[in-house]
């Protein structure tokens, strides 16, 4: 087996690192904050936390774990308390300091206490900023020269974009809830929803950042934040590029290509950077996290819970520490032999267990298909097409689906907002794991409309839980060959050439990849399949509302009808 030259050099360097005699026993830390200029001269605010104990700060050279954030590394909250990213343990940063790591947290350009303004959003400028900071950290007197990165959500994207520049000193990354393809993440099926479309934070938020040590009066902070007024607005950037090959009027280029992480996969692989991906089942990025891990051959963790929540019932801090101990300290701790994949399997009643192995969730599965038959009012979701069930059901899009949640990571039940098809109560429990796929045959009273699909479990006591969802603009229905392994899921290119309106009266066939899931369906429960034309996570409903609203017809029956395919665990 041939190893990349940089990987061999990194392994050789690891063998030369002098590990400190002490480990896991640094209750204190010494903090320093300063401005570090990157290649174009922009000064970025960097906060450094060095392990210490009663005898003082550790003077041995230590590996560094770096986080790169838009959410202010240090700031004063509304109650007057200073909040510090490095001193929380959601990403095990405080524990890593205790375990003998230098932890560094920097504000990205255009945010927090850093100077500069953002061109786009996680663009190559920001990626190269991360590269420069990694190499600066590796060269400091406190550093062993080995650097890791960690982050979740935006911070996870910062990690991956930095990794895509292959900094020579970056050895390993631990990445949560990030994207593999930005277009599919933001505009899945051609529809903007949820992530990255919220309003930008006011400059006053950045002014609440704690100034760096050399700026006690905040003069430099105020000068830095004044430059943030030139930041590219996030929502306008994404709304302004309806197709994958659109040219952004704000950046002047095909920006989706610039920020597509899959385009840099070979660079990351060739650099020999170790990768570990993590997400949770009730979180929209999980669909892409699993794809990214499979395409990169990475370690993978899927836990219960929502966005960036610490996985319950799992030694998350220990997992992160062991991972970095192996890759940054050269520890022979069994990490190299550990199973590649860990995922939480729901076993019923809110309980579950972690499964460890080398296969992704749903790798070994059968397909359980439920067909839409009869009218929606009859329930009409069966294991085979219902004889005589040919026909169709029509609904009018209901735009009044908004709720009070500013940032809803998971949709509520929308069964009253469209068509709902339910099974009979199931006789025996069964397990689902992997990606459902909805196949819909639809007709419209106009050339185009949005379609949202949901899979729900209605428990015997009437409780409803949304298990999975997906979305597709009907004009984007053409299935194309993807430039990566989609794990068998249908893929829609989003390119302008492949987009086609539907002729009025024509039947369009939609294949919609839905969110992956792990679920034991309880005996006595009913599965429910819901179809709507709007979702509360669309922030632009007021702008896209049509009057009169579209009418969508879902076609049923033996030939060319509609169904949902579920990943049944063998």
C-alpha positions as CSV (number, residue, x, y, z in Angstrom):
1,X,0.0,0.0,0.0
2,X,1.3,3.4,-0.9
3,X,1.0,6.3,1.6
4,X,1.0,10.0,0.6
5,X,4.4,11.6,1.2
6,X,2.9,14.2,3.6
7,X,1.4,11.4,5.6
8,X,4.7,9.6,6.0
9,X,6.3,12.9,7.0
10,X,3.6,13.5,9.6
11,X,4.0,10.0,11.1
12,X,7.7,10.5,11.3
13,X,7.2,13.8,13.1
14,X,4.8,12.3,15.5
15,X,7.4,9.8,16.6
16,X,9.7,12.7,17.5
17,X,7.2,14.5,19.7
18,X,8.3,14.5,23.4
19,X,5.1,13.9,25.3
20,X,4.9,15.6,28.7
21,X,5.3,13.4,31.7
22,X,1.9,14.6,33.0
23,X,-1.4,13.8,31.2
24,X,-5.0,14.4,32.1
25,X,-4.0,16.6,35.0
26,X,-4.1,20.2,34.0
27,X,-6.9,21.8,36.0
28,X,-5.8,25.4,35.2
29,X,-5.0,27.3,32.0
30,X,-3.2,30.4,30.9
31,X,-5.0,32.5,28.3
32,X,-3.5,34.9,25.7
33,X,-5.4,36.8,23.0
34,X,-3.8,38.7,20.1
35,X,-4.1,39.7,16.5
36,X,-2.4,37.5,13.9
37,X,-2.1,38.8,10.3
38,X,-2.8,36.4,7.5
39,X,-1.4,36.4,4.0
40,X,-3.3,39.5,2.8
41,X,-2.4,41.4,6.0
42,X,-5.9,41.1,7.6
43,X,-5.6,40.8,11.4
44,X,-7.6,38.0,12.9
45,X,-8.3,37.7,16.6
46,X,-6.9,34.5,18.1
47,X,-7.4,33.3,21.7
48,X,-4.9,30.7,23.0
49,X,-5.4,28.6,26.1
50,X,-2.3,26.7,27.5
51,X,-2.6,24.0,30.1
52,X,-1.4,24.8,33.6
53,X,-1.5,23.4,37.1
54,X,-0.6,24.7,40.5
55,X,3.1,24.9,39.5
56,X,2.3,27.0,36.5
57,X,1.9,26.8,32.7
58,X,3.2,23.7,30.9
59,X,6.4,24.6,29.2
60,X,6.8,21.5,27.1
61,X,5.7,21.8,23.4
62,X,2.1,20.5,23.1
63,X,-0.2,19.7,20.2
64,X,-2.8,22.3,19.3
65,X,-6.5,21.9,18.7
66,X,-8.0,24.8,16.8
67,X,-11.6,26.0,16.4
68,X,-12.5,28.8,13.9
69,X,-15.8,30.5,14.6
70,X,-18.1,33.3,13.3
71,X,-19.9,33.3,16.7
72,X,-17.3,35.3,18.7
73,X,-14.6,33.3,20.6
74,X,-15.0,35.6,23.6
75,X,-17.9,38.0,24.3
76,X,-19.9,39.6,27.0
77,X,-23.5,38.4,27.2
78,X,-26.6,40.5,28.1
79,X,-26.1,39.7,31.8
80,X,-22.6,41.0,31.7
81,X,-20.9,37.5,31.9
82,X,-18.0,36.7,29.6
83,X,-18.6,33.6,27.5
84,X,-15.7,31.8,26.0
85,X,-15.9,29.0,23.4
86,X,-12.8,27.3,24.7
87,X,-14.2,26.9,28.2
88,X,-17.3,25.1,27.2
89,X,-17.2,21.3,26.8
90,X,-19.8,20.8,24.0
91,X,-16.8,20.1,21.7
92,X,-14.6,18.9,24.6
93,X,-12.4,21.9,24.4
94,X,-12.1,22.4,28.1
95,X,-11.4,18.8,28.6
96,X,-8.7,18.9,25.9
97,X,-6.9,21.7,27.8
98,X,-7.0,19.4,30.9
99,X,-5.7,16.6,28.8
100,X,-2.6,18.4,27.7
101,X,-3.6,20.3,24.6
102,X,-3.2,23.9,23.7
103,X,-6.6,25.1,22.5
104,X,-6.9,28.0,20.1
105,X,-10.1,29.7,19.1
106,X,-10.1,32.4,16.4
107,X,-12.8,34.7,15.0
108,X,-13.2,34.4,11.2
109,X,-12.6,37.6,9.2
110,X,-15.6,39.9,9.3
111,X,-16.9,38.5,12.6
112,X,-16.2,38.9,16.3
113,X,-13.0,40.9,17.1
114,X,-11.3,40.1,13.7
115,X,-10.7,42.7,11.1
116,X,-11.8,42.4,7.4
117,X,-15.1,41.6,5.7
118,X,-16.5,38.4,4.3
119,X,-16.6,37.8,0.6
120,X,-19.4,35.3,0.3
121,X,-19.7,32.7,2.9
122,X,-17.0,30.0,3.7
123,X,-15.2,31.0,0.6
124,X,-11.6,30.3,-0.4
125,X,-10.4,33.4,1.3
126,X,-11.7,32.1,4.6
127,X,-10.3,28.7,3.8
128,X,-6.8,30.2,3.3
129,X,-7.2,32.2,6.5
130,X,-7.6,28.9,8.3
131,X,-4.6,27.5,6.5
132,X,-2.5,30.4,7.7
133,X,-3.6,30.2,11.3
134,X,-2.9,26.5,11.4
135,X,0.7,27.1,10.2
136,X,1.1,30.0,12.6
137,X,0.0,27.9,15.5
138,X,2.3,25.0,14.5
139,X,5.3,27.4,14.5
140,X,4.7,28.9,18.0
141,X,7.1,28.0,20.9
142,X,4.3,26.3,22.8
143,X,3.4,24.0,19.9
144,X,4.7,20.5,19.0
145,X,4.0,21.3,15.4
146,X,1.0,19.0,15.3
147,X,-2.4,20.7,14.8
148,X,-5.9,19.3,14.9
149,X,-9.2,21.1,14.2
150,X,-12.7,20.6,15.7
151,X,-16.1,22.2,15.0
152,X,-19.8,21.7,14.6
153,X,-22.2,23.5,12.2
154,X,-20.5,26.6,10.8
155,X,-17.4,25.7,12.8
156,X,-17.5,22.2,11.1
157,X,-17.6,23.9,7.7
158,X,-14.6,26.1,8.8
159,X,-12.7,22.9,9.6
160,X,-13.4,21.3,6.3
161,X,-12.6,24.3,4.2
162,X,-9.3,24.7,6.1
163,X,-8.6,21.0,5.5
164,X,-9.3,21.5,1.8
165,X,-6.2,23.8,1.6
166,X,-4.0,20.9,3.0
167,X,-2.0,22.9,5.6
168,X,1.2,20.8,6.2
169,X,0.8,20.8,10.0
170,X,-2.9,19.8,10.0
171,X,-3.0,16.1,11.1
172,X,-6.6,15.4,12.1
173,X,-10.1,16.9,12.1
174,X,-13.2,16.2,14.1
175,X,-16.2,17.6,12.2
176,X,-19.9,17.9,13.2
177,X,-23.1,18.7,11.3
178,X,-21.4,20.2,8.2
179,X,-22.2,19.9,4.5
180,X,-20.7,17.9,1.6
181,X,-22.3,20.0,-1.1
182,X,-23.4,23.5,-0.3
183,X,-26.0,23.8,-3.0
184,X,-27.8,20.6,-1.9
185,X,-27.5,21.7,1.7
186,X,-29.0,25.2,1.2
187,X,-31.2,24.6,-1.8
188,X,-32.0,20.9,-1.7
189,X,-34.3,20.1,-4.6
190,X,-34.0,23.8,-5.7
191,X,-35.8,25.1,-2.5
192,X,-34.2,27.3,0.1
193,X,-35.1,26.3,3.6
194,X,-33.8,26.7,7.1
195,X,-30.0,26.9,7.1
196,X,-28.1,30.0,6.2
197,X,-31.1,32.1,5.2
198,X,-31.7,33.8,8.6
199,X,-30.9,37.6,8.9
200,X,-27.3,38.6,9.6
201,X,-26.4,39.5,13.2
202,X,-26.2,43.3,13.9
203,X,-22.8,44.8,14.3
204,X,-23.6,45.4,17.9
205,X,-23.2,41.7,18.5
206,X,-19.6,41.8,17.3
207,X,-19.0,44.9,19.5
208,X,-19.8,42.8,22.5
209,X,-16.6,40.8,21.8
210,X,-13.9,41.0,24.4
211,X,-11.0,43.0,22.9
212,X,-7.6,41.3,22.6
213,X,-5.0,41.8,25.3
214,X,-3.3,44.6,23.5
215,X,-6.5,46.6,23.1
216,X,-7.8,47.2,26.6
217,X,-9.9,50.2,25.6
218,X,-11.5,48.5,22.6
219,X,-10.2,51.0,20.0
220,X,-9.0,48.2,17.7
221,X,-12.2,46.2,18.3
222,X,-14.3,49.2,17.1
223,X,-12.1,49.6,14.0
224,X,-12.4,45.9,13.2
225,X,-16.2,45.8,13.6
226,X,-16.6,48.9,11.3
227,X,-15.1,46.8,8.5
228,X,-17.8,44.1,9.1
229,X,-20.4,46.4,7.5
230,X,-19.0,45.3,4.1
231,X,-19.8,41.6,4.7
232,X,-21.7,39.8,2.0
233,X,-25.3,39.2,3.3
234,X,-25.8,35.5,3.7
235,X,-29.5,35.1,2.8
236,X,-29.2,37.4,-0.3
237,X,-26.2,35.3,-1.4
238,X,-28.1,32.1,-1.4
239,X,-31.4,33.4,-2.7
240,X,-29.5,35.1,-5.6
241,X,-28.3,31.7,-7.0
242,X,-31.3,29.6,-8.0
243,X,-29.3,27.0,-9.9
244,X,-26.1,25.1,-9.2
245,X,-24.4,26.8,-12.1
246,X,-25.7,30.3,-11.3
247,X,-23.3,33.2,-11.2
248,X,-23.7,35.2,-8.0
249,X,-24.3,38.9,-8.5
250,X,-22.6,39.4,-5.2
251,X,-19.3,37.5,-5.8
252,X,-19.2,37.5,-9.6
253,X,-18.5,33.8,-10.0
254,X,-20.2,30.4,-9.9
255,X,-20.1,30.5,-6.1
256,X,-21.7,27.1,-5.5
257,X,-18.7,25.5,-7.1
258,X,-16.3,27.5,-5.0
259,X,-17.8,26.3,-1.7
260,X,-18.6,22.7,-2.7
261,X,-16.6,20.6,-0.3
262,X,-16.8,17.5,-2.5
263,X,-14.6,19.3,-5.1
264,X,-11.7,19.2,-2.6
265,X,-12.0,15.6,-1.4
266,X,-9.0,14.4,-3.3
267,X,-6.9,17.2,-1.8
268,X,-7.9,16.1,1.7
269,X,-7.3,12.4,1.0
270,X,-3.9,13.1,-0.7
271,X,-2.8,15.2,2.3
272,X,-3.3,12.3,4.7
273,X,-5.5,14.3,7.0
274,X,-7.4,12.0,9.3
275,X,-11.2,12.8,9.3
276,X,-13.9,12.0,11.8
277,X,-17.5,13.1,11.0
278,X,-20.3,13.4,13.6
279,X,-24.0,14.4,13.5
280,X,-27.3,13.4,15.2
281,X,-30.4,11.8,13.8
282,X,-32.7,14.8,14.3
283,X,-30.6,17.2,12.4
284,X,-30.8,18.1,8.7
285,X,-27.0,18.0,8.0
286,X,-26.8,14.3,9.0
287,X,-27.8,13.3,5.5
288,X,-24.7,14.9,4.1
289,X,-22.5,14.0,7.0
290,X,-23.0,10.3,6.3
291,X,-22.4,10.8,2.6
292,X,-19.2,12.8,3.3
293,X,-17.9,10.1,5.7
294,X,-18.5,7.4,3.1
295,X,-16.9,9.2,0.3
296,X,-13.8,10.1,2.3
297,X,-13.6,6.7,4.2
298,X,-13.9,8.6,7.5
299,X,-14.7,7.7,11.0
300,X,-18.4,8.4,11.6
301,X,-20.6,8.9,14.7
302,X,-24.4,9.4,14.5
303,X,-26.0,10.0,17.9
304,X,-29.5,10.8,19.1
305,X,-30.7,14.3,19.5
306,X,-30.7,17.6,17.6
307,X,-28.2,20.0,16.1
308,X,-24.7,19.8,17.6
309,X,-26.1,18.3,20.9
310,X,-23.6,16.1,22.8
311,X,-24.7,12.5,22.0
312,X,-26.5,11.1,25.1
313,X,-25.2,8.0,26.7
314,X,-21.8,8.2,24.9
315,X,-18.3,9.0,26.1
316,X,-18.1,11.9,23.6
317,X,-15.2,13.7,25.4
318,X,-13.3,10.5,25.7
319,X,-13.9,9.7,22.0
320,X,-12.5,13.1,20.9
321,X,-9.6,12.9,23.3
322,X,-8.6,9.4,22.2
323,X,-8.8,10.4,18.6
324,X,-6.5,13.4,19.0
325,X,-4.2,11.5,21.3
326,X,-3.6,9.0,18.6
327,X,-3.2,11.4,15.7
328,X,-1.5,14.4,17.4
329,X,0.4,12.7,20.2
330,X,1.1,9.4,18.5
331,X,-0.6,7.4,21.4
332,X,-0.9,3.7,20.8
333,X,-4.4,3.7,22.4
334,X,-6.3,1.3,20.2
335,X,-7.7,4.1,18.1
336,X,-6.3,2.7,14.9
337,X,-8.1,-0.6,15.5
338,X,-11.4,1.0,16.6
339,X,-14.6,0.3,14.5
340,X,-15.0,3.0,11.8
341,X,-18.7,3.7,12.5
342,X,-20.7,4.2,15.6
343,X,-24.4,5.0,15.4
344,X,-27.4,5.1,17.8
345,X,-30.1,2.6,17.1
346,X,-33.5,3.4,18.4
347,X,-35.0,0.4,20.2
348,X,-38.4,1.9,21.2
349,X,-39.9,4.1,23.9
350,X,-37.2,6.7,23.6
351,X,-34.5,4.1,24.4
352,X,-31.7,3.0,22.2
353,X,-28.2,1.6,22.1
354,X,-25.0,2.4,20.2
355,X,-23.9,0.0,17.4
356,X,-20.2,-0.1,16.5
357,X,-18.9,-1.6,13.3
358,X,-17.5,-0.7,9.9
359,X,-20.7,-0.3,8.0
360,X,-22.8,2.8,7.8
361,X,-26.4,2.7,9.1
362,X,-28.7,1.1,6.6
363,X,-25.8,-0.6,4.6
364,X,-27.5,-3.9,5.1
365,X,-31.2,-3.4,4.4
366,X,-34.2,-4.4,2.5
367,X,-36.7,-2.1,0.9
368,X,-40.2,-1.8,2.5
369,X,-42.6,-0.1,0.2
370,X,-45.9,1.5,1.1
371,X,-48.2,2.5,-1.8
372,X,-50.6,5.3,-1.9
373,X,-54.0,3.9,-2.8
374,X,-57.6,5.1,-2.3
375,X,-58.3,8.6,-1.1
376,X,-56.4,10.4,1.5
377,X,-59.5,10.4,3.6
378,X,-59.5,6.6,3.7
379,X,-56.0,6.4,5.1
380,X,-54.7,4.7,2.0
381,X,-51.1,3.6,2.7
382,X,-50.7,-0.1,2.0
383,X,-48.0,-2.7,1.4
384,X,-49.2,-3.3,-2.2
385,X,-51.0,-1.1,-4.7
386,X,-54.7,-1.3,-3.8
387,X,-56.8,-2.9,-6.5
388,X,-59.3,-0.3,-7.6
389,X,-57.3,2.3,-5.8
390,X,-56.4,4.1,-9.0
391,X,-57.2,7.8,-8.8
392,X,-55.8,11.0,-7.4
393,X,-56.1,13.4,-4.5
394,X,-55.8,17.2,-4.9
395,X,-54.9,19.8,-2.3
396,X,-54.3,23.5,-2.3
397,X,-51.0,24.7,-1.0
398,X,-51.3,26.2,2.5
399,X,-48.7,28.9,3.1
400,X,-49.9,29.6,6.7
401,X,-47.5,27.1,8.2
402,X,-45.2,29.4,10.1
403,X,-44.7,28.9,13.8
404,X,-42.9,30.9,16.5
405,X,-39.6,29.1,16.2
406,X,-36.9,31.3,14.9
407,X,-34.6,28.4,14.1
408,X,-36.6,25.1,13.9
409,X,-34.1,22.3,13.3
410,X,-36.9,19.8,12.9
411,X,-40.4,20.3,11.4
412,X,-43.6,19.7,13.3
413,X,-46.4,17.5,12.0
414,X,-48.0,19.1,9.0
415,X,-50.7,16.4,8.5
416,X,-53.4,19.1,8.5
417,X,-51.7,21.2,5.9
418,X,-51.8,18.9,2.9
419,X,-52.5,15.2,2.1
420,X,-51.9,12.5,4.8
421,X,-51.9,8.8,4.1
422,X,-51.6,6.3,7.0
423,X,-51.1,2.6,7.4
424,X,-53.2,0.3,9.5
425,X,-51.7,-0.3,13.0
426,X,-48.6,-2.5,12.6
427,X,-48.9,-5.9,14.2
428,X,-45.2,-6.4,15.0
429,X,-42.4,-3.9,15.7
430,X,-39.7,-3.5,13.0
431,X,-36.5,-1.5,12.6
432,X,-35.8,1.2,10.0
433,X,-32.2,2.5,9.4
434,X,-31.0,4.5,6.4
435,X,-32.6,6.8,3.9
436,X,-36.2,6.7,2.8
437,X,-37.1,7.7,-0.7
438,X,-40.5,9.1,-1.8
439,X,-41.8,8.5,-5.3
440,X,-44.6,10.8,-6.2
441,X,-46.6,11.1,-9.4
442,X,-48.1,14.6,-9.5
443,X,-50.0,17.0,-11.7
444,X,-50.2,20.8,-11.4
445,X,-52.5,23.6,-12.3
446,X,-49.4,25.7,-13.3
447,X,-45.9,25.0,-14.5
448,X,-44.1,24.7,-11.1
449,X,-44.6,24.3,-7.4
450,X,-42.7,23.1,-4.3
451,X,-43.4,19.7,-2.8
452,X,-42.5,18.7,0.8
453,X,-42.8,15.1,2.1
454,X,-42.8,13.8,5.6
455,X,-42.7,10.4,7.3
456,X,-44.4,10.3,10.7
457,X,-45.1,7.6,13.3
458,X,-48.5,8.0,15.0
459,X,-48.1,6.0,18.3
460,X,-51.0,4.0,19.8
461,X,-51.6,6.8,22.3
462,X,-52.0,9.4,19.5
463,X,-48.5,10.9,19.9
464,X,-47.0,12.0,16.6
465,X,-43.3,12.0,15.8
466,X,-41.8,13.3,12.5
467,X,-39.2,10.7,11.5
468,X,-38.0,12.0,8.2
469,X,-38.6,14.6,5.5
470,X,-37.5,15.8,2.0
471,X,-38.3,18.5,-0.5
472,X,-38.2,19.1,-4.3
473,X,-39.2,21.8,-6.7
474,X,-41.1,20.0,-9.4
475,X,-39.2,21.7,-12.2
476,X,-36.0,20.1,-10.7
477,X,-37.4,16.6,-10.9
478,X,-34.9,15.2,-13.5
479,X,-32.6,12.6,-11.9
480,X,-28.9,12.9,-12.9
481,X,-25.7,11.1,-12.2
482,X,-23.9,12.7,-9.3
483,X,-20.1,13.4,-9.2
484,X,-19.9,11.5,-5.9
485,X,-21.4,8.3,-4.3
486,X,-24.9,9.2,-3.2
487,X,-25.3,5.8,-1.4
488,X,-28.1,4.9,-3.9
489,X,-30.2,8.0,-3.4
490,X,-31.7,9.9,-6.3
491,X,-29.8,13.1,-7.2
492,X,-31.0,16.2,-8.9
493,X,-28.3,18.4,-10.5
494,X,-30.0,21.8,-10.0
495,X,-28.3,22.9,-13.2
496,X,-30.3,25.4,-15.2
497,X,-30.2,23.1,-18.3
498,X,-31.8,20.2,-16.3
499,X,-34.6,22.3,-14.9
500,X,-38.0,22.0,-16.8
501,X,-41.5,23.2,-15.9
502,X,-44.4,20.8,-16.0
503,X,-47.0,21.2,-18.7
504,X,-50.4,21.7,-17.2
505,X,-52.1,18.3,-17.2
506,X,-48.8,16.4,-17.5
507,X,-47.9,13.9,-14.9
508,X,-44.5,14.5,-13.3
509,X,-42.6,11.7,-11.5
510,X,-40.6,12.8,-8.5
511,X,-38.0,10.8,-6.6
512,X,-37.2,12.6,-3.4
513,X,-34.4,11.5,-1.1
514,X,-35.4,12.0,2.5
515,X,-33.5,12.4,5.8
516,X,-31.8,9.3,7.1
517,X,-33.3,7.8,10.3
518,X,-32.9,5.1,12.9
519,X,-36.3,4.0,14.3
520,X,-38.0,1.0,15.7
521,X,-41.7,1.3,14.7
522,X,-43.7,0.1,17.7
523,X,-46.5,-2.5,17.5
524,X,-49.8,-0.6,17.4
525,X,-48.3,2.4,15.7
526,X,-49.3,3.7,12.3
527,X,-46.9,5.2,9.8
528,X,-48.2,8.3,8.1
529,X,-46.9,9.9,4.9
530,X,-47.7,13.6,4.4
531,X,-47.4,15.8,1.3
532,X,-47.5,19.6,1.5
533,X,-46.6,22.5,-0.6
534,X,-45.0,24.7,2.1
535,X,-42.8,24.2,5.2
536,X,-42.4,26.4,8.3
537,X,-38.6,26.4,7.8
538,X,-39.0,28.4,4.6
539,X,-38.1,32.0,5.7
540,X,-39.2,33.5,2.4
541,X,-42.8,32.3,2.4
542,X,-44.2,35.8,2.2
543,X,-42.1,36.5,-0.9
544,X,-43.0,33.3,-2.8
545,X,-46.6,33.1,-1.8
546,X,-48.9,32.8,-4.9
547,X,-52.5,34.0,-5.1
548,X,-54.4,31.8,-5.9
549,X,-52.2,29.1,-4.4
550,X,-51.1,26.2,-6.5
551,X,-53.2,23.0,-6.6
552,X,-51.2,19.8,-6.5
553,X,-52.7,16.5,-7.5
554,X,-51.0,13.2,-6.2
555,X,-51.7,10.3,-8.5
556,X,-52.2,6.8,-7.1
557,X,-52.7,3.3,-8.5
558,X,-51.0,0.3,-10.1
559,X,-49.2,2.0,-12.9
560,X,-47.2,5.2,-12.4
561,X,-48.6,5.8,-9.0
562,X,-47.0,7.0,-5.8
563,X,-45.1,5.2,-3.0
564,X,-42.6,5.6,-0.2
565,X,-39.6,3.2,0.1
566,X,-38.3,2.6,3.6
567,X,-34.9,1.1,4.6
568,X,-35.9,-2.0,6.5
569,X,-33.1,-3.5,8.7
570,X,-32.4,-7.1,7.8
